[in-house]
Structure formats: C-alpha cells, structure tokens
Amino acid sequence: MKQTLLLALVLFICGTPARAQQAPTKDQWEHPQFGRLHRVSMPVQNNATLQAEEYSLREMGRAPQFAKAIEVNYTPDNSGRWEEIAAGQSRWRLGVRSQGAYSLNFGFTGFYLPSEAEFFLINSRTAEKMGPFRSADNEDHAEFWSPIIESEEVVLEVILPTRQKTDLRLQLGFVNHDFVNLTQVRSSECHIDIICGQNNGYPQVENFRDVAQSVGLISIRGTSICTGFLVNNGKEDCHPYFVTARHCQSRASDAPSLVVYWNFQNSICRQPGSTANASPGDGKFDTFNTGMVQRSSNSNSDFTLLELDDPVVLDANAYFAGWNTLNQTPTGGVATVHQAGSEEKRFSYSTRSTYLGNWGAATQVSNGNHVIVPRWDIGSTEDGSSGAPLFNQQGQVIGQLHGGTALCGNTGYDSFGTWKASWNAGASLNTRLRDWLDPNRNALEQMSGRWHYECLNSILLDQENRSICGLVLPPGTFS
C-alpha cells in the first residue's frame, strides 16, 4: 500500500549474479520422531534477494508479498511413502522442505478426502500437528490452501482405511516460501494495539471493541497479505460475507486460496514510540477459515465481496459489522482496525473532517467514490492495512482502505472506497454489494452489526461450553 525502498537490499540484489532455477530434489531421511520419511526439497531461495525485489515493487494499490510460490506436482501416487499402520488402516507421509523459509504454506490444487480420511500438517521442528482436516473440508472447487506453519520443513500426513486409498485425491501444486519472516514482521512504532484502551490513554478504542472482532488478516494464494472484515446482511443470519480491497483480491479463480486469520492480535498494549511497539508481537495464526468464493467486485471503489466456504469458526468470537450508505463523510471522528505491516491488529483514529475524492490524490471531489481521511491523529496505516474497514462513530462501515500516503512519522492521507459507491456499482450483481447484503430487496440503506453467537439458536452455555467455544458470553440460554 505504501512505497518502501530499502537501499541496502537493492544494492545487494544489483550486485548478485543471476542463477539458473534449480529443480526440486527427492531423498529419504530418518526423522527423530517420525522415522524414515520420503522428502522433497525445494530449490534454494535467497531471502535477501527476494526481499529486495519485493520492497522495490511496493507502491500504493499493491498487496504486499511475503512468500515466493514454487510450483510443484506431488501426489500420493508419485511421492511420499505409504505404510500399513494397523489391519485395514494405511498412512501416507511426505516431508516438504524449503531451506531458509521462515514459514511455509501449501496450495493443494486437487483435494478430495474420503469419508473416513484424516489429513494433517505437521511442523517438523516442533512436531505440532495442524488438523485433522476431514471430508467436511472438501469443496466444489476441489482446492485446499493451508494456514501458515512456522517451519522450513513440514510433514504431510494422511490416515485412512486402506479400502479408501483409491478415492483419495491430494495434489500439492504450490509450496510457498516465506522470505520476509511473516511471524516476526515489525511494523512502525506509532501504531496502537487493539488491546489498548482507556487504561492506557486511548479511550477512543473502547467504542470499537465489538467491530474489531469483524476484522481479520488474510493471505492470498499463500503469498500476499491484506486486511478484510465480516459484514452483516439483511437477513441477519451471520452468512459469512467478507469484504476486502479489490487490489488484494480481484480474480475469482484466486478466491479458494484465501485464508483468514482471526484474533491475530497482541495480548498486551505496547505503548507507541516504545521499543516493544516496533518489536514482534505474540499473535497466533491458529484460528482461521480457509477457502472462499468471490461474489462481487468493482475497481472504481476497489472492493471485493467474498463468501467463506464454511461458517466462521466459533473460536473467532466473530462480529459481523454493520454498514451505512447514507453519510459517507461523517463528523465526530472515524476509525479503522487493520493489520499494519502484516502484524497484529492495530487501531487508528482521526477527528479531522473527511471529504469525498477519487483514487490517487487527496483532492476534494464532490461526487467522488472514495472518502479521504486527511490525517490520522492516533496511529496510522501501512503495507498490509489495505482492505481494512473505515468506521463511523456508530461502528458502521462506510468504506474499505484502497491506499494512501499515510505512514508513521508523516501527515499523509488515506483513501477508502465508499460503501455507497460499492453498493450500487455497475450493472449486475457481480459488480455491486446490494444484491448480496440486501437479499430481500428491502431498499436497505444502513444496518447495525451482529455478534456471531446471536445467530446460534437456543444454545445452552455453561462455563465448560464457553471454554470450548471461545465465546465471551454469560451462562444461560440464548435464542
């Protein structure tokens, strides 16, 4: 979203001779916990070179890239090792390594799990298992894109009845090599953690606690990062509609690759200007939804509306944000919640008078399709913030972040595509919001938000249930 140039890295790449692309290699090795494994190793990547290339390309209106996609074609038929682990029970394993990767994630371009199969992703360094994924994770698009795993080596594992081996379809198409160290990315030190509030000198945050739970960090094709958010619709049924910036996600064919990480935020308030604020936080990537379908998109206001493949996971403690198409330049202050620098969730606030404009400039335009925030009073935005919602004082969305010149240490502006422009954009349901968010055609102009738990019918919650579901609710029955 912002243009950044690391001169030292550029000098490094300019002085580095090009090398021919290597092919992946196969071998076997004795893992201390998993025994003999078949392994594939990706071509060696130069992280510094990849960083220099990436930072030289950073500009407004471009999603930042954190990983390099390595295209492969591995299946249980051509790679890995099958073994019988019990009578009638088989296990397939394949180790995947990309030397020097800060993290790995995977794109399976063919994916079908039989009814009794279980699929795991195992961190080879820590032996921590992610999964199981089961047949419920099969989708019509037949793809599966994994969350981020903090390791340069991951073991893929399938366990199923031997009789179902021929029904399994697992085609690994992409190994994505993290070259920026996403789990340790440091944003600038002016940002405000969303956990901050009244007690830390930031009372403005308190009015936006609910809506902050609509916001998530997203990865696209396992290589790029942006922000997005859940939105309420006219049926108020918590249908999993999710909005981000079009420049983050524009091609419908990429929608299955989107992974959204919920509650990726720091556990303590790091004071702006402190060393801790510019240091890595303690957010986790362990609460997520993977896979979406694109419903509508428009370049004029830079929005994309998606629908998650599955209901939002309960551990997200999710909120579906309300919205407003009437007043796009409210008074009294505006706020955004975002993943600045692809880091833990942050908060920015402005009391300046907003106005309408168009993309690419801070000039006022009376019928513009963007709302301009001329300057932030608290916090700022940066790479990774694109797609973040702009909230009015009622916590309603009035736009999503397209880009701007705002950064820590400057007085730059930010430009948000207006909800009003996106609501009526284009001539079909593929280019606007209204057909999806007002499905009963009630001529809605605004809506309030809704907690996910409010859509769950007559669930009796006790203290144990709360612990399992991760929902912040008092005990009792809710209808």
C-alpha positions as a printed Julia matrix, in Angstrom:
479×3 Matrix{Float64}:
   0.0     0.0     0.0
   2.86    2.35    0.72
   6.05    2.7    -1.27
   9.1     1.49    0.65
  12.65    1.21   -0.59
  15.43   -0.48    1.3
  18.51    0.86   -0.44
  20.91   -1.6     1.14
  18.89   -4.53   -0.11
  18.62   -3.07   -3.6
  22.38   -2.66   -3.7
  22.7    -6.26   -2.6
  20.5    -7.62   -5.37
  22.13   -5.43   -8.02
  25.47   -6.94   -7.1
  24.24  -10.54   -7.07
  24.62  -12.57  -10.26
  21.54  -14.4   -11.55
  21.45  -18.18  -11.16
  19.54  -20.77  -13.1
  16.39  -22.08  -11.42
  17.0   -25.43   -9.76
  14.57  -28.32   -9.75
  13.2   -29.84   -6.53
  15.06  -32.91   -5.28
  13.86  -36.09   -3.58
  15.56  -38.07   -0.82
  14.88  -40.07    2.34
  15.85  -39.2     5.86
  15.41  -40.51    9.36
  13.27  -38.1    11.34
  13.89  -38.36   15.11
  10.15  -38.65   15.82
   8.53  -39.91   12.63
  11.12  -42.45   11.48
  12.06  -42.95    7.84
  10.37  -40.4     5.59
  10.43  -39.58    1.93
  11.2   -35.91    1.46
  11.15  -33.35   -1.36
  13.39  -30.29   -1.13
  12.61  -27.09   -2.98
  15.2   -25.12   -4.95
  17.25  -22.95   -2.59
  15.89  -19.4    -2.32
  17.88  -16.26   -1.49
  15.73  -14.44    1.06
  17.69  -11.18    0.84
  17.33  -11.09   -2.94
  13.61  -11.79   -2.74
  13.18   -9.1    -0.09
  14.97   -6.55   -2.25
  12.82   -7.38   -5.25
   9.65   -7.14   -3.18
  10.45   -3.85   -1.46
  11.4    -2.24   -4.77
   7.89   -3.05   -6.07
   5.93   -1.72   -3.1
   3.51    1.06   -4.03
   0.02    2.34   -3.34
  -2.66   -0.05   -4.51
  -0.5    -3.18   -4.42
  -0.83   -6.0    -1.91
   2.49   -6.74   -0.15
   4.04  -10.13   -0.87
   5.67  -12.21    1.86
   6.27  -15.55    0.13
   7.51  -16.94   -3.17
   5.32  -19.54   -4.85
   7.16  -22.65   -6.02
   5.03  -24.65   -8.44
   5.2   -28.43   -7.96
   3.16  -31.55   -8.67
   3.26  -34.07   -5.83
   0.62  -36.68   -5.11
   0.49  -39.91   -3.08
   0.95  -41.72   -6.39
   4.28  -40.12   -7.32
   5.81  -39.07   -3.99
   5.91  -39.93   -0.32
   5.58  -43.26    1.41
   2.58  -45.45    2.16
   2.62  -47.89    5.07
   0.07  -50.06    6.83
  -0.15  -48.98   10.46
  -2.9   -51.41   11.54
  -5.11  -54.02    9.98
  -7.01  -52.27    7.21
  -5.52  -48.86    8.11
  -2.96  -47.03    5.94
  -0.84  -43.92    6.37
   0.87  -41.75    3.76
   3.56  -39.23    4.64
   5.66  -36.78    2.67
   8.2   -34.34    4.04
   8.41  -30.97    2.25
  11.42  -28.72    2.84
  12.38  -25.26    1.61
  15.72  -24.34    3.14
  15.75  -20.98    4.87
  11.99  -20.43    4.74
  10.73  -18.56    7.79
   7.39  -20.28    7.33
   5.68  -22.49    4.78
   2.16  -22.8     3.47
   0.73  -25.01    0.77
  -1.72  -24.85   -2.11
  -3.42  -28.13   -2.99
  -4.88  -27.75   -6.46
  -6.61  -31.12   -6.24
  -8.22  -32.04   -2.95
 -10.73  -34.71   -2.0
 -10.71  -36.64    1.27
 -12.76  -39.85    1.51
 -15.35  -40.12    4.28
 -13.04  -41.68    6.89
  -9.77  -39.96    5.95
  -7.86  -37.55    8.16
  -5.25  -35.12    6.85
  -2.6   -33.42    9.0
   0.14  -30.83    8.51
   2.97  -31.47   10.97
   5.63  -28.92   11.92
   8.81  -30.97   11.55
  10.66  -28.76   14.03
   8.14  -28.87   16.88
   6.11  -31.99   15.9
   2.96  -29.88   16.4
   0.06  -31.16   14.29
  -2.42  -28.95   12.48
  -5.66  -30.79   11.81
  -7.25  -33.17   11.32
  -8.9   -31.96    8.14
 -11.68  -34.26    7.02
 -14.2   -34.83    4.23
 -16.18  -31.84    5.51
 -13.32  -29.73    4.15
 -13.96  -30.9     0.58
 -15.29  -28.08   -1.61
 -16.76  -27.85   -5.1
 -13.64  -26.01   -6.3
 -11.55  -29.03   -5.17
  -8.79  -26.86   -3.67
  -7.31  -26.54   -0.21
  -4.88  -23.84    0.91
  -3.17  -24.32    4.21
  -2.52  -21.84    7.01
   0.98  -20.59    7.72
   3.29  -23.01    9.54
   6.39  -21.56   11.2
   8.98  -24.02    9.92
  11.17  -24.63    6.88
  10.02  -28.25    6.84
   6.52  -29.71    7.12
   5.31  -33.31    7.03
   2.07  -34.01    5.14
   0.17  -36.96    6.59
  -2.99  -38.82    5.56
  -4.53  -41.64    7.6
  -7.44  -43.61    6.15
  -8.92  -47.08    5.74
  -6.9   -48.98    3.15
 -10.04  -49.59    1.12
 -10.38  -45.81    0.56
  -6.87  -45.22   -0.8
  -8.07  -45.14   -4.4
 -10.66  -42.46   -3.56
  -8.08  -40.04   -2.13
  -7.15  -37.02   -4.23
  -4.33  -34.9    -2.87
  -2.36  -32.88   -5.39
   0.19  -30.45   -3.99
   0.5   -27.67   -6.55
   2.32  -24.88   -4.67
   4.88  -24.66   -1.9
   5.03  -21.07   -0.65
   8.37  -19.98    0.84
   8.19  -17.11    3.36
  11.14  -14.81    2.7
  10.23  -11.85    4.99
   9.63  -13.75    8.25
   5.92  -13.02    8.48
   5.67  -14.31   12.04
   8.26  -11.75   13.16
   7.4    -8.77   10.95
   7.9    -5.43   12.67
   5.57   -2.55   11.85
   6.41    1.06   12.68
   6.3     2.21   16.29
   3.41    4.71   16.14
   0.72    2.03   15.93
  -1.87    1.27   18.62
  -2.58   -2.35   19.57
  -6.29   -3.12   19.57
  -5.94   -4.39   23.14
  -5.07   -0.83   24.26
  -7.82    1.34   25.7
  -8.94    3.72   28.43
  -6.41    2.47   30.96
  -3.56    3.02   28.5
  -4.58    6.54   27.5
  -6.58    5.58   24.4
 -10.29    5.81   25.32
 -11.19    6.09   21.63
 -10.62    2.35   21.21
 -13.42    1.42   23.61
 -16.25    2.34   21.2
 -14.86   -0.04   18.58
 -14.24   -3.21   20.62
 -17.17   -5.04   19.03
 -16.44   -4.14   15.42
 -12.76   -5.01   15.86
 -13.88   -8.65   16.03
 -15.06   -8.44   12.42
 -11.52   -7.82   11.16
  -9.08  -10.5    10.04
  -5.68  -10.86    8.39
  -5.88  -12.61    5.0
  -3.36  -14.39    2.83
  -4.0   -14.64   -0.92
  -2.55  -17.6    -2.86
  -0.27  -18.12    0.1
   1.98  -15.25   -1.0
   0.3   -11.86   -0.36
  -1.22  -10.28    2.74
  -4.08   -7.81    3.32
  -6.85   -6.98    5.78
 -10.56   -7.79    5.45
 -13.75   -7.9     7.52
 -17.07   -9.69    8.02
 -20.3    -7.82    7.21
 -23.89   -8.24    8.28
 -26.67   -8.71    5.72
 -30.4    -8.01    5.57
 -31.34  -11.48    6.8
 -29.1   -11.02    9.86
 -28.27  -14.72    9.7
 -24.47  -14.4    10.05
 -23.97  -15.6     6.49
 -20.17  -15.48    6.12
 -19.8   -12.49    3.78
 -16.33  -10.97    3.87
 -15.01   -7.77    2.26
 -11.51   -6.72    1.27
  -9.88   -4.45   -1.3
 -10.08   -5.42   -4.96
  -6.38   -4.75   -5.43
  -5.81   -7.51   -2.85
  -8.27   -9.96   -4.4
  -9.6    -9.38   -7.93
  -9.65  -12.75   -9.72
 -12.5   -15.11   -8.83
 -10.19  -18.05   -9.51
  -7.98  -16.96   -6.57
 -10.82  -16.91   -4.01
 -10.37  -20.57   -2.94
  -6.82  -19.68   -1.87
  -7.83  -17.08    0.71
  -7.11  -17.91    4.33
  -8.39  -15.53    7.01
  -6.77  -15.47   10.45
  -8.98  -14.39   13.33
  -7.84  -12.75   16.58
  -4.33  -12.17   15.26
  -3.55   -9.53   17.85
  -1.14   -8.8    20.68
  -2.03   -9.83   24.23
  -0.71   -6.62   25.84
  -0.77   -2.93   24.95
   2.62   -1.85   23.61
   2.99    1.89   24.07
   3.57    3.83   20.83
   7.13    5.02   20.46
   8.49    2.24   22.64
  10.96   -0.42   21.59
   8.33   -3.06   22.33
   5.88   -1.42   19.92
   8.24   -1.9    17.0
   9.16   -5.44   18.08
   7.42   -8.68   17.08
   4.19   -9.36   18.95
   2.74  -12.58   20.29
  -0.22  -13.06   17.94
  -1.07  -16.59   16.8
  -2.13  -17.97   13.4
  -4.09  -20.84   14.94
  -7.68  -19.58   14.48
  -8.6   -19.46   10.81
 -11.01  -20.19    7.96
  -9.67  -21.36    4.62
 -11.31  -21.02    1.22
 -13.8   -18.54   -0.22
 -15.97  -17.86   -3.26
 -15.97  -14.43   -4.89
 -19.41  -12.84   -5.19
 -18.84   -9.31   -6.49
 -16.03   -6.87   -7.18
 -15.51   -3.41   -8.67
 -12.34   -1.49   -9.43
 -13.85    2.01   -9.14
 -14.31    1.81   -5.38
 -11.78   -1.03   -5.02
 -13.96   -3.56   -3.2
 -14.36   -7.32   -3.38
 -17.13   -9.23   -1.62
 -16.47  -12.88   -0.84
 -18.28  -15.71    0.88
 -16.4   -18.1     3.13
 -16.62  -21.76    2.15
 -17.66  -22.64    5.7
 -19.29  -20.88    8.67
 -16.93  -18.74   10.71
 -15.18  -20.9    13.31
 -16.61  -20.39   16.79
 -13.21  -19.65   18.31
 -13.11  -16.46   16.25
 -15.7   -14.87   18.58
 -16.71  -13.03   15.43
 -18.73   -9.89   14.87
 -20.48   -9.09   11.6
 -20.06   -5.36   11.04
 -22.95   -3.08   10.18
 -22.71   -0.53    7.4
 -24.07    2.8     6.15
 -24.67    4.01    2.59
 -26.12    7.4     3.58
 -23.47    9.6     5.18
 -20.04    8.84    3.73
 -18.31   11.83    5.36
 -19.43   11.7     9.0
 -18.43   14.16   11.69
 -17.16   13.34   15.15
 -14.31   11.06   14.15
 -13.63    7.92   12.13
 -11.63    4.8    12.93
 -10.05    1.84   11.18
  -8.91   -1.53   12.51
  -6.22   -3.16   10.42
  -3.18   -5.45   10.23
  -0.45   -2.83    9.71
   2.73   -4.28    8.29
   1.0    -7.68    8.28
   1.42   -7.55   12.04
  -1.02   -7.93   14.93
  -4.31   -6.0    14.79
  -3.96   -2.21   15.17
  -6.26    0.8    15.65
  -6.17    4.24   14.01
  -8.4     7.23   14.72
  -8.95   10.65   13.16
 -11.02   13.64   14.25
 -10.24   15.54   11.03
 -13.04   16.44    8.63
 -13.32   13.76    5.97
 -14.39   14.53    2.41
 -15.09   12.81   -0.9
 -12.4    12.35   -3.54
 -11.14    9.88   -6.09
  -8.32    7.36   -6.05
  -4.75    8.55   -6.3
  -5.0    12.06   -4.85
  -6.16   13.93   -1.76
  -8.11   16.45   -3.87
 -11.73   17.04   -2.87
 -14.28   15.87   -5.48
 -17.97   16.46   -4.72
 -19.18   13.22   -6.32
 -16.05   11.17   -5.63
 -16.18    7.43   -4.96
 -13.61    7.5    -2.15
 -13.71    9.07    1.3
 -10.48   10.83    2.2
  -9.09   10.78    5.74
  -6.68   13.73    5.53
  -4.6    12.67    8.52
  -4.63   10.24   11.44
  -4.49   11.66   14.98
  -3.82    8.28   16.58
  -1.85    5.58   14.8
  -1.51    5.26   11.04
  -1.63    2.6     8.3
   0.97    0.84    6.17
   1.55   -2.21    3.98
  -0.91   -4.93    4.97
  -3.64   -2.48    6.03
  -5.33   -2.5     2.61
  -8.92   -3.72    2.74
  -9.47   -2.51    6.31
 -12.9    -1.07    7.18
 -13.49    2.62    7.9
 -15.99    3.0    10.75
 -18.19    5.94   11.7
 -18.93    6.72   15.36
 -21.77    4.18   15.35
 -19.36    1.43   14.34
 -20.83    1.15   10.84
 -18.61    0.55    7.81
 -18.53    3.44    5.35
 -15.63    2.23    3.19
 -12.58   -0.02    2.85
  -8.95    1.04    2.54
  -7.62    1.42   -1.0
  -4.37    3.16   -0.09
  -2.72    6.49    0.54
   0.42    8.24    1.7
  -0.12    7.93    5.46
   2.75    6.42    7.42
   4.12    6.73   10.91
   6.01   10.0    11.1
   4.16   11.83    8.33
   0.91   13.71    7.82
  -0.23   11.8     4.76
  -3.79   10.91    3.8
  -5.66    7.64    3.3
  -8.3     6.88    0.68
 -11.22    4.49    1.3
 -13.59    3.31   -1.42
 -17.05    4.41   -0.24
 -19.72    1.9     0.74
 -22.27    3.96   -1.18
 -20.29    3.68   -4.43
 -19.79   -0.05   -3.91
 -23.46   -0.56   -3.05
 -24.72    0.48   -6.48
 -21.62   -0.13   -8.6
 -22.05   -1.48  -12.11
 -25.0    -3.1   -13.8
 -25.05   -6.58  -12.26
 -24.83   -8.49   -9.0
 -21.21   -9.34   -9.89
 -20.15   -5.69   -9.54
 -22.05   -4.35   -6.52
 -22.94   -5.07   -2.91
 -26.68   -4.5    -2.68
 -27.86   -7.79   -4.23
 -25.93   -9.78   -1.62
 -26.31   -7.67    1.51
 -29.98   -6.77    0.89
 -31.16  -10.14   -0.45
 -34.85   -9.46    0.28
 -34.72   -6.19   -1.66
 -35.93   -4.08    1.24
 -34.13   -0.95   -0.03
 -31.85   -1.02    3.0
 -29.57    1.96    3.42
 -27.87    1.02    6.67
 -27.59   -1.8     9.18
 -26.24   -2.36   12.65
 -23.78   -5.14   13.4
 -24.4    -8.55   14.93
 -22.44  -11.0    17.06
 -21.99  -14.49   15.7
 -23.41  -16.03   18.87
 -26.67  -14.14   18.31
 -27.26  -16.3    15.25
 -26.88  -19.56   17.16
 -30.34  -20.75   18.17
 -31.13  -21.8    21.75
 -27.69  -22.99   22.76
 -27.32  -23.67   26.46
 -23.97  -22.36   27.58
 -22.24  -23.22   30.82
 -18.7   -22.42   31.86
 -17.36  -25.54   30.14
 -19.17  -24.69   26.89
 -17.73  -21.2    26.97
 -14.24  -22.61   27.3
 -14.77  -24.92   24.34
 -16.46  -22.4    22.07
 -14.25  -19.48   22.98
 -17.27  -17.15   23.11
 -17.37  -14.35   25.67
 -20.89  -14.96   26.99
 -22.61  -15.31   30.35
 -24.1   -18.72   31.13
 -27.69  -19.23   30.06
 -29.9   -19.93   27.08
 -29.84  -17.63   24.06
 -32.37  -17.7    21.22
